[in-house]
């Protein structure tokens, strides 16, 4: 195959391709080692969650479960509340966060892209300003507001907070999405008698759908994983989301820690995120690009 | 038909109708902006004002609040535990950010070119980014704890650790674990941004460098990195800020221990505000943290601008 080509300068063509092939193989081997190192903690935790509780806590540690069991999942509880409650709480908070973030940012992004409102730059700057104050530093104020609105110990209150701090990124994303819709499409629809509101569900939503998926994905990960605000705002075990329930299970009863149960809880909490990312990678990267290139 | 209507209507409609239409569109715009504006006001602006106000008060959960002027700030500046937290957070941030960036750069160079298995390798390295930091801390706790931890058992078998040695009692070891787990969990993000940036550089630029006889190192430092200056600056800034605000992994892995060795500034804020319930004092600490971050950001942007100008 290479013999037909004239030899390249410096090295014969055959040697060149052999060297680059060898380099590609070296790269593959290095990549496999790296991937194993990164994937092993996740894989080991998932496998361990299916061991029997005594095997999960046992010495010496095993890699492959000797007997497969879901006992760790059933045994995961905190003050008598089972894992199902925590899963349900996390799902509820996350779904509310996704819906509120998506609806609010689609509307705001539409306005910033296509409406002739006054003080547009100043209003947009107000949204961006949220990025410049870390929410951790605002937690005391947020706590006071939430208490005076009687939203403490409320998953809805938590979702409102998460949505607020997703807004800068989400509104920015949706504004860019609506801006990339050609003006002719909006004008044509208006001439057909569509108002600016009716055109949104009928024509525009389909055109900005990739942006919506990106916004929803980031809102999902934020709502599902957030830790500090949930720790501060939720007081009763029945309201705990998964990350907080995991911590209270870590404390354990009578100072013993059920390691297998924690591994089961960690698995339940991390697997949805990893799977969702694998399925929607394209949208995640789109969010990164629009965020970093600006 | 619609274009006909347009033709007929357009010249006939007086300027007044157009301003009325504009005013109506404007009103619709404000209305659509309302949900997000309410959220920003209620959960950002009001808490911001409240936190700043609280910092000038003695503000217990129950009982009377009274203004104390700058007393909370004076106390914070003389509080040894606060300065310990600032010092720990600063060098932890520096260490994790530098090591993390080096790792991200190495991974980006390794996983950028086309080779079999590239997509899956990238996905696996990136997967931990999608996991929560608190959960990641617990995951690593199950791996390194002195009883069932598989890592510690391997090290004991190899004779690196004694049979009864438990490194969760050793401050230095806990910090080392925190650094490793943080880099494991976060490095995928800067790696991906670097790869995206490198992919955006035209292949002819590399070719020109090769013809000029540039080696891999000078190609990297003289061409690749300067050309992706902007995403690079952003990613470094975000990494530093995120590390400075670390809380979750210290809370789940070590509870700030042993002996307060892993109490970060946000951890100290949490302790004062939500465990000791000294809300006024904690608010002053919160304001100081926000100011520290603002200074950090300004310095970093300045340095980056200067290096970009050169």
Interface residues (C-beta under 8 A of the other chain):
Chain A: X24 X27 X28 X30 X31 X32 X34 X35 X38 X39 X41 X42 X44 X45 X48 X56 X57 X58 X59 X60 X61 X63 X100 X103 X104 X105 X107 X108 X110 X111 X115 X116 X117 X118 X123 X126 X127 X129 X130 X132 X133 X134 X136 X137 X138 X139 X140 X141 X142 X143 X144 X145 X149 X160 X161 X163 X164 X165 X167 X171 X191 X192 X193 X196 X197 X221 X224 X225 X226 X227 X228 X231 X232 X242 X243 X246 X247 X250 X257 X259 X262 X263 X265 X266 X269 X270 X273 X274 X276 X277 X278 X281 X285 X288 X289 X291 X292 X293 X294
Chain B: X2 X3 X5 X6 X22 X25 X26 X28 X29 X30 X32 X33 X35 X36 X37 X39 X40 X42 X43 X44 X46 X47 X48 X49 X50 X51 X54 X107 X110 X111 X113 X115 X116 X117 X118 X120 X121 X123 X124 X125 X126 X127 X128 X129 X130 X131 X132 X133 X134 X135 X138 X139 X140 X141 X142 X143 X145 X147 X148 X149 X150 X153 X184 X189 X192 X193 X196 X197 X230 X231 X234 X235 X241 X245 X247 X248 X251 X252 X266 X269 X270 X273 X274 X279 X282 X283 X286 X287 X289 X290 X293 X294 X297
